[in-house]
Amino acid sequence: MVRGFYAQLVEALKQSGCTFKRPGKGDHEIWYSPITNRTFSVDRKSLSRHTANGVTKQAGIGRKF
């Protein structure tokens, strides 16, 4: 069983051209998407597929978990 989606999520973000900008508060990271031209946060302890799908939506990626 997969223990979280962080590694898969980061791989999908990098493949689509998203870049890591800086650490955020707590266990979050701030990323930038050239597709949507916006920044968004990624939880390093992302355990929910719903959260991972929300991040991909913000990044403009069609991938679903």
N, C-alpha and C positions, 0 to 999 in steps of 0.2 A: 504494500500500500504506500502511496506517495504521502510523505509527511510535509505537506505544503507545496506551494506552486512557485516559490520565489525563483529557483534556478531555471525552471521552464519559462517563466515570465521574462526574466532578464535576457535569456537567449532569444526569445521572440522579439523583444524590444531592440536588441542589437542588430538582429537580422533585418529589421525594417528601417534601420538608420537612426534610431533614437539614441541619445547620448546622456550619460550621467553628468549632472551639473554640480551637485554638492550634497553633503549629508543634510538631512532634515532633523526635526525634533524626534527624540526617542529612537525608535528603530525604523524610521522612515528615511527614504532617499528622494531627492528631487531630480527628475529626468526631464528632458526636452524632446519633443517630437517635431521633426521638420514637416511631417505630413499635415498636422493640425496647427502647427506654429504656436504651440502652447507648452507650458510646463505643467507637470503633474507629479503627485507623490506616489511612491511605491513602498508598501510595507514589507520589510525584510522577513517578517513572520507571517506572510500571507498564507493562511490556512484554508481559506474559503475559495472555491472556484468562482463564486459570485463576485468576490472582490477582485480576483484576477481578471475576470471578464470585464469588470468596470474599468480597470486600468487599460486594458487593450482598447476599449471603446474610446477612452480619453486620448489614447495615442493614435487613434485612427487605423488600427490594425484589425483586420477581419477575423483573426484567429480566436477560436473559442476553446475554453478548457472544459 
